Amino acid sequence: MDAVWTLGRPASAREIHQRIAKGRRIELITAVTVLNRLVTPKKLLRREKIDDLLHYSPTLSRDEFMQRSSRHVVERVLALGSEAVAASMVDVLAERNPDLLAELGRLVRRRIRDDAREK
């Protein structure tokens, strides 16, 4: 995904492979396989023909992808038990990043206020 975002335009599998291959050894066929899986079933990329060659482009911006991924992680973590996870999150934030804990508190208060207004 990073290679596709960095290119910033629809790009062929070969172009994307060349970008990825700068940082790691990967075969072109492997890159094509991964790109196609990101099209179907994941729907993170779209594929279109340009000049008889398939080009790939992202369906989400980097920020949208990070937001969606973060939400997915939180949903999976909360499935372990909401109260224990919430308490652990507060404890870890208090230890590692008190400013972020304060921001979380502000977001929680705003959400509670907004939900009360909707009712």
C-alpha positions as CSV (number, residue, x, y, z in Angstrom):
1,M,0.0,0.0,0.0
2,D,2.8,2.4,0.9
3,A,4.3,2.0,-2.6
4,V,1.0,2.8,-4.3
5,W,0.4,5.8,-2.0
6,T,3.9,7.1,-2.7
7,L,3.6,6.9,-6.4
8,G,0.4,9.0,-6.1
9,R,-1.1,8.0,-9.4
10,P,-2.4,4.8,-11.0
11,A,0.6,2.6,-11.6
12,S,1.4,-0.7,-13.3
13,A,2.4,-3.8,-11.3
14,R,5.9,-3.4,-12.7
15,E,6.2,0.2,-11.4
16,I,4.9,-0.8,-8.0
17,H,7.2,-3.9,-7.9
18,Q,10.2,-1.6,-8.8
19,R,9.3,0.7,-5.9
20,I,8.9,-2.2,-3.4
21,A,12.1,-4.0,-4.7
22,K,14.2,-1.0,-3.6
23,G,13.7,-2.0,0.0
24,R,13.3,-5.8,-0.2
25,R,13.8,-8.8,-2.4
26,I,10.5,-9.7,-4.0
27,E,9.6,-11.4,-7.2
28,L,7.3,-9.6,-9.7
29,I,4.8,-12.4,-9.6
30,T,4.6,-12.2,-5.8
31,A,3.9,-8.4,-6.1
32,V,1.2,-9.1,-8.7
33,T,-0.4,-11.7,-6.5
34,V,-0.5,-9.3,-3.5
35,L,-1.9,-6.5,-5.7
36,N,-4.7,-8.7,-7.0
37,R,-5.6,-9.8,-3.5
38,L,-5.7,-6.1,-2.4
39,V,-8.2,-5.6,-5.3
40,T,-10.3,-8.7,-4.6
41,P,-11.4,-9.6,-1.9
42,K,-9.9,-6.7,0.2
43,K,-11.0,-3.8,-2.0
44,L,-8.1,-1.7,-0.9
45,L,-7.0,-1.1,-4.5
46,R,-8.8,-0.7,-7.8
47,R,-7.6,-2.0,-11.1
48,E,-8.1,-0.3,-14.4
49,K,-6.8,-0.8,-17.9
50,I,-4.7,2.1,-19.3
51,D,-3.1,1.6,-22.7
52,D,-3.7,-2.2,-22.6
53,L,-1.9,-2.5,-19.2
54,L,-3.5,-2.9,-15.8
55,H,-2.9,-0.1,-13.4
56,Y,-3.5,-0.1,-9.7
57,S,-4.6,2.8,-7.4
58,P,-5.8,3.0,-3.8
59,T,-9.4,3.1,-2.8
60,L,-8.6,4.8,0.5
61,S,-6.1,7.5,1.4
62,R,-3.4,6.6,3.9
63,D,-5.3,8.4,6.7
64,E,-8.5,6.6,5.8
65,F,-6.7,3.3,5.8
66,M,-5.1,4.0,9.1
67,Q,-8.4,5.0,10.7
68,R,-10.2,1.9,9.4
69,S,-7.3,-0.4,10.4
70,S,-7.2,1.2,13.9
71,R,-10.9,0.7,14.4
72,H,-10.6,-2.9,13.3
73,V,-7.8,-3.5,15.9
74,V,-9.8,-1.8,18.6
75,E,-12.9,-3.9,17.8
76,R,-10.9,-7.1,18.0
77,V,-9.3,-6.1,21.3
78,L,-12.6,-5.1,22.8
79,A,-13.9,-8.5,21.9
80,L,-11.6,-9.8,24.7
81,G,-13.6,-8.0,27.3
82,S,-14.5,-4.3,27.2
83,E,-14.0,-3.4,30.9
84,A,-10.6,-5.0,31.3
85,V,-9.4,-3.6,28.0
86,A,-10.6,-0.1,28.8
87,A,-8.9,-0.2,32.2
88,S,-5.6,-1.5,30.7
89,M,-5.7,1.2,28.0
90,V,-6.1,3.9,30.6
91,D,-3.3,2.5,32.7
92,V,-0.9,2.2,29.8
93,L,-1.7,5.7,28.5
94,A,-1.2,7.1,32.0
95,E,2.3,5.5,32.2
96,R,3.4,6.2,28.6
97,N,1.6,9.2,27.3
98,P,-0.4,11.3,29.8
99,D,-1.1,13.9,27.1
100,L,-2.8,11.3,25.0
101,L,-4.8,10.1,28.0
102,A,-6.0,13.6,28.5
103,E,-7.0,13.8,24.8
104,L,-8.8,10.5,25.1
105,G,-10.7,11.9,28.1
106,R,-11.7,15.0,26.1
107,L,-12.9,12.8,23.2
108,V,-14.9,10.6,25.5
109,R,-16.6,13.6,27.1
110,R,-17.4,15.1,23.7
111,R,-18.9,11.8,22.5
112,I,-21.0,11.5,25.6
113,R,-22.2,15.1,25.2
114,D,-23.0,14.5,21.5
115,D,-24.9,11.3,22.2
116,A,-27.0,13.0,24.9
117,R,-27.9,15.8,22.5
118,E,-29.1,13.2,19.9
119,K,-31.5,11.7,22.3
